[in-house]
């Protein structure tokens, strides 16, 4: 009887927070971070990333043990909100689900088969769904008691259609990741090109200012000896003028 409330708490839609949240005080968090930093050493701390896992400590005080994340399940099964999940969950076949397969299975999306085979099957299934729905409407208008068989046919068609789409999920995930990485690469290239372009403009402005300063220095050599401060002010004014022309 003592385990019944705990089971209900795990299976409820919005379970209460686990009791170990009280261990996450500012003092305990700072203390375990110090222990991790001491075990890692300065050479590991400098290479830590945002996605790197925290260092596991073998010996911890009782009040800090709940702050360390648990190890991944060895059997690959975990619970979440009362339901059981598998880390390496595979798409079950229609046969395993007890659903009749109404089409000839084509090659996998990542295999050597042609993709348009699947598109053709999906089109045929969509037409079959429309046809069976029209037949269901006709049955309901003539003899509503015979609806069950046609509803079952529609259910099988929908599940077959959905199963064929779900086989594309790994392929979709890979393609989405490729697009994200390509977009990140394009942004990095654009930023690099912008930096190089700005660098070339700055070097061009500095080169022009250097040439202009040398010419004025040669032309006004005597004046520079008498009034060097004014000459520096004029050169600074020319620098700002050229920078405003080039960069706005």
N, C-alpha and C positions, 0 to 999 in steps of 0.2 A: 504493500500500500504506500510505502514511503517513496517509491520511484514513480508513482502515477502523476503527481503534480509536476515533476521534472520533465516527464515525457510530454505532457500537455504544453508546457512552456516552450519546448523545442519545436513543437508542431504548430503553434499558434501563428497567425498571420503576421503580427507585429510583436515578437517576443520581447520581454524585458531585457535590459542590458545584462550581460554576464557579470557575475559578482566581482571578477578580478579587475573591473575598471577602477575600483577604488585604490588599486595599487599604483596607478599611473599619476602619482603626484609629481610636482615640479622637482622636489628633492630627490625622489627615486629615479626619475628620468635623467637628471643631471649626474647622479651617481653611477648609473649603468653606462652612460656615455663615457665617463671618465675611465671606467674599467675597460671598455672596448678600445678606447684610444691607447691605453697603456699596453694592452695585449697586442694591438696592431703595430704599434711603433710608428715613427714619423714617416718611414718610407712607404708604408701602406696607406696612411691617412691622406697623403698628398695625391694619390691616384684614385681616391674614392669617387664614385659617381652617384648620381641621383637614383639610378636603378640598381645599384649594388646592394646585395643583401647584408643585413647587419651581422657582425661577427658573433659567432656562437661561443658563449663562455661556459666552460665545463663546471666550474664551481662558483655558485652564487649564493648569497644570503637568502633566507626564506622570503623576505619581503621583496626581493628583486627577481625571483624565479618566474613570476607570472608576466614580467615585462619582456621576456625573451620569446620570440615567436616559436611555435612548435615545429618540429621537423615534418617534411612532407610525408603523407601516409605511404607506408611501404606497399600496401596492397592496391594503391591507386584509387581508393574509395573514400569519399568524405561526405559529411552531412551539412546541409544548409537549409535553415528554416524547416527542419523536420524531414526533408527529402534527401534521398541518397543519390550522389552523383559520382561519375567516374572521370578521373583526370584525362584518360585517353578514350573518350567516348566515341564509338563508331556508329555510323548510321545503320540501324538494323534493316535487314532485307524485308521485302513484302511478305515473303514466305514465313519469316520468323514472327511477323506480326499477325499472321493468320489471314492475310488479305490476298485474294486472287490477283495475279498479275495479268493485265489485259493487253500488254504489248510485249513485243520481243525486245529484250534488253540490248541496247546498243553498247558500243565500247565506252569505257570511262572517259570523262572529259580530259584527263591527262594522258590517255593512251593514244594508240595509233588510229582510232576510229575517226570518222568524219563528224563534225559538230552538227552539220545540217540534218543528220539523221535524227538527232534529238529534237531539233526544231520541228521537223516533220511530224514526229510522234506527238509533240505537245499540241500542234495544230489539230491533229486527228482527235486527240482527247478532248480538246475544246469543242469541236463540232459534235462529238458524241455526248458531251454534257448538255449542249443546247438541245439536241434531238431528244435525249431522255427527259429533259425538263418539259418539253412540249408534250411528250407522251404522258408524263405525270399529270399535266394540266388536263389532258383529254380523259385520263382515267378518273380524275377527281370530279369531272363534270358528268361522267356516265355511271361509274360504280366506285364511289370513294373507298369502299371497304378493301379494294385490291391495291391500295397505295403502297403497302409495305414492301413488296418486291421491287417496285420501281425506285423507291427511296433508297433501298439497299444498293441498287445498281448505281445510283448517283453517288452514294457514299464511296463505293469502290473506285469509281472514276476519279473523284476528288482526291482520294488518298494516293492513287497511282500518279496523278498529275503532280501532287505536292511532293511525293517521293522522288520523282524525276528531277524536280527543281532543286531539292535538297542535295542531290548528288553533285550539284554545281557549287555548293558552299565553299569547300576547300579551294576550288579554282577561283572563285570570286574573292576569297580572302587574299590569295597570292597576288591576283591582279590589282586589288586595292592597295596592297602594300607596295607593289612596284610603282604604281602611280604616285603614291605619297613620297617614295624615295626619289622618283624622277623630279617631282615638284620641288623637293628640298634641294636637289642638285642644281636645278635651274635657278633657284633663288640665290644659291651660293655663287654660281657662275656670274649672275647679273651683278651681285654685290662686288665680286672681284673685279669685273670689268669696269664698274663705276669707280672703284678705288684707283685702278690703273689710269683711267681717263683723267681723274682729278689730279693724280700725281703728275701726269704729263703736262696738264695745264699750269700747275704750280711751278714746275721746272721751267716751262716756257716763259712765264711771267718773270721769274727770278732772273732768267738769262737776259731778257729784254731790259730789265731794270739795271742789271750789272753793266750791260753795254752802254746804256744811257748815262749811268753814273760815271763811267770811265771817260766818256766823251766830254761831259760837263767838267770833269776834273781836269782834263787836259786843256780845255778852253779857258778855264777860270783858275789856273794854277796860282797866279799872284794873289787873287782875291781870297783864296782859301787860307792863305797864310795870315792875312789881315783879319778876316772875319770867318773863322772856321765854323762857329756856332750857327751862323745864318745858313751856311752851305749845308750843314747837317739837317736843318729844319726844311730846307727846300727839297733835299733828297727824300726825307720822310714823307713830305707832302706828295711827291711824285709816286712813292711806293703805294700810298693809300689810294691815289687816283687810279693807278693801274689796276689795283685789286678790285676797286669798285667797278671798273669797266669790264673786267673779266668775270667776276663772280656776282655782280649785282649788289 
